[in-house]
């Protein structure tokens, strides 16, 4: 039976590389690329078809920051397909990032330089804003939109006698210190990206507790430190020119510096080849690259004491919107 795969944020960066690698792993897959910008999506699809001429690749317009867009896209997907084997929840944003240059240059000459670059702890803040739905944009894009999409696609994800898998793209920047159950949208803080990625780790654990008995399994991955448009947008190009030699040097010393999107997608592709029921429900799977350039996977436990409470709060948000909106 040919697998059906849906990838959000598929028009560039990690999402596009993932699509390319999936087609190389399984040329028979039904691949649906969910993209906010249709024009970029079409260009990405054409690029894939140039190297995989016989591939079955469809486009789906989806803006995960918009409740109406999510509902519409889910409905359209269910009209096209009667099942879904893999749902890659990959789209994400880090709006208006600001770098603490003082902390950066202090850290470069400290013993914590590797950890600083790997996690961006103390380096980055963001200026969030409200969506048209009244949600904080980072929370809406990185967490709520994907959660709502999952719930709306439940009929095709939870098929009798079949297993399916959710795969969240998280980050090294997912830190407990940036997250609060009293402020899951991070309205009062300055690190919404870190908060949202920690929340995705928790949600993955909570969803396993509620969905495994229906054949749906959730996993979360960390791509490592990857250079994508999101990363390059943090700093001016001139600063990256100065930093890249340092980062390549650090790569020899630490395995978290995957740098290339191809390397960062290693865990995403590895999960595609596993039996979902054999995976650890409380693990975060890290893409790692050795100093010699070898890619491999490592599973690390997720702190999950707050998982159920977060799921409850996100469900409350879902109920609030679905009570007044329709596709």
N, C-alpha and C positions, 0 to 999 in steps of 0.2 A: 504494500500500500504506500503510495507516494506521500511524503510528509508535507504538511502545510505549515509554513513559518511566516509569522508577522514580525517585522522589525520596525520600531519607532525611531525617529531621528536617522533615517536611512540614507539621506541624500549627501552626506559627507562625513568626514572624520571616522571615528570608530565604527559607526553604524554602516557606512558604505564598505569599509574594509571587511567587516563581518559578513556582509552580503556576498562579497567576492569570495571569501574563504568558504562559506557555506556551499556555494555553487561548485566549488572545486572539490568539496567533500562528498557532495551528493548532487549530481547533475539532473536528477529527476525531481528534485524538490519543487513544490509550488511556493514560490517566494513572493510575498506581498510587502512592498516597501511603503511604509507610512511616512509621509513627508508634509511639513507645513507649507512649504513653497513648491507648488506643482511644477513650475518651470525648472527649478533645480532638481526636482525629483525625476523629471523626464530626461534631463541631461545625464543624471546618474544611471538611470535605467539603460539609456542608449550606450553608455560606456560599458556597462556589464554585458550587454548583448553583443558588443563588438568582440568580446573574448569568450562569450558563452552563447553562441548564435541560436542554439536550440533550447535555451533555458525558458522556463515558464515564469515570467516576472511581471507582476501587476503593481500598479500604483494605487495608493489610497491617500486622499487628502486628509490630514489630521493635524490639528493644532492642540496639543495636549493641555495647553493653558486655558482653553475655552471649553466650558461644560457643554455647550451646544455642539461644538465641533466633535467632541468625543462621542456624544450620543449619536450624532449623524453618521460618523465613521463606523461605529460599532454596528449600527443597523445595516449599513451598506455591506460591511464585511459578512454579516450573517446571511445576507441575500446571495452573496457570491459563493460562500463555502459552507459546508455542513459540518465541518469540524476544524479544530486548530490544535496542532501538536506542540508548537513552540511559540511562545509570545515573549519576544525580547523587548523589555521595557528600558530602552536605551536613550531616548531623547532627554536632554537636560540643558539647563542654562546657568550661567554665572554672570548676572548683569552688572555692568558698571563696576568691575573689580578695581580696587585701589590697593596699591602695594605700599607697605610700610618700609620705605627705603632705609631708614635708620636701623630697623631690625634686620633687614636683609644684609647690609654690609657688616653689621656687628656679628651676625650669624656665620657669615662666610669665614671669618677668622676664629671661630669657636669650635669646641669639640662636638657641638651638636649640628654641624653643617649638613650632615647627611640626613638626619631626621628632619631638619628644617625644610630642606628641598623636597623630601618625600611626602610630608604631610601638610606643608604650608602653614603649620601652626604658628600663629602670631604674625603672619606675613600679610594675609589677605582679608579685606573687608569688602562688602558689596552694598550698593544702594538699591534696595528692593522697591517695588511699586505695586499698585493695585491693578488687577485685571478688570475687565468690564463686568465680571461676575462678582467683584468685590473681594476677591481672594488675593493674598500676597502672591506675586507672580512666580517666585521660585518654588514655593510650596505647591502652587497650582500645576506647574510644569513638571517638576521633578517627582512629586508624590501624588497629589490628589487626582490629576488627570489620568495617570497610569492606574491608580486604584479603581477609579470609576470605569475605565476601559476594561479592566479585568472583570469587574462585576457584570458589566453589560455583555461581555463575551462568554459568560459562564455557560450558556447553553451549548456552545461549540467546544468549549474547553473541557467540560465534564461530560464525556460520552461514556455510556455503559460499556464496560469491558475494555476500555482504552485508558492509557495514561497520557497526560500532557504536562507541560512545564512552563512556568514563569521564570524569567531570568532578568533580574534587576541589575543595572549597571550602577555600582556605587563608586566609592573613591577612597583613597588614603586619607582624604581630608574629612572623612566622616568621624566626628569627634563628639563624645558624650558631653563634654563641657560646653558645646555650642547648642545643645538641645535641651528643651524643657517641655514637660507634659502640660504645663500651665500656659504654654505659648507655642503650640505645635506649628503655627504659621511663621513663627519668629518675627512677630511684629515689632518687638521691643529690642531686638538685637541687631548686630551688624555683620553676622556671619550666616546668612540664610542658606547658602550653598552647603556648608558643613552640616548645619542642622538637618537639612533635607536628606542628605546622604546617610546620616546616622538613622534617620527615620526609616529610610528604605531598608536598612539592615534589620530593624525591628519588625517592620511589616512583613518581610519575607518569613521570619520565624513564626509570627502570629498566623499568617495565612496557611502555613503547613499544618498547624494544629487544627485548623477549621476545614481544610480542603483535602488533605491526604486520603481520607476515607471516601472521597469522590473521584479519586484518580488524578487529582491535580496537585503538582508538587512545585514548590517555589525555591529558587536559589538566588544568591546574590554574589556578584563578582566585583573584584577591584582590578582595573586594568593597569595599575601602577602609575608611574609618572609618564604620561603620554603627551607628545607634542601634537596638538590639533589646533584648529582655528580658535577654539575656546581658550586653550592655553596661551597661544600667541597673542590673543587679545588682551592679556593681562598687562603686558609691557610694550613699550615702543620697540620697534625692530632693532634700533641701535643698541638697546640694553640686552636684547637676546643675543646679539652678535658677541657681546662681551661675556655673557653667561654660558653660552653653549659649550665652549671648551671645558669649563669647570664641570658642567653636568656630564659630559662624556667621560671626564676623569673620575667623577664620583661613581659612574656606572660600573667601573672596575671594582669598586669597593662595596657596592650594595646591589642586591638583586631586584629592588623595586623600581629602578630606572629602566623601564621597558622602552621608553622614548618613541619608538616607531609605532603607529597605530596597529600595524600587522602584529607586532609583539603583544601589544595591549589586548588584542582580541583573542589571545591564546585560551584564556579560561572560558570565554564565550563559546568558542569552537569545541573545546574539550567537553563541555556540558552537553553539547549537541550529540556527542557520541556515547553518552552514558545512559544507563537505565535510570530514570528519575527516582524510582523507588529505592535504589541502592545508595543514594546520596545522603549526606548528613544534613538533617533539617535545620540545624543551628550553626552551620558552617558558612564562612565567607571564603570563596575561592579566589585566590590571588594569581594574576598573571605575573610571572617573574622571568627575568632574563639575567643569565650569569654574565660575568665579566668577559667570557669568551663568546657571548652572543647566543647561548643555548636557551631556548624558551621552555618553561616548565610550570607546573601548577602546584600550589600549596594551599591546603585548607586550614583555616584558623577559626576558632570559636567566636561567635558573635555574642556580645553582652546583650542579654534579652530580658532582663527583669521587668522592663516596662512595655513589653511587646503587646500584651493583651489590652492594656489601658490605651495605648496609642491606637490600636485597631478600633476600639470603641469610640474614640473621639473622631476618627476619620469617618466611621460609619454615620456618626451624627451629622457631619458635614454633607455626606452623600444624601441622607434623608432630607436635609434642608433644601437642597437643590432640586432633587427629583420630585419634590412635592409641588414645585411651581414651574418646572421646565419640561419641555418635550422636544424631541429632535427637530 
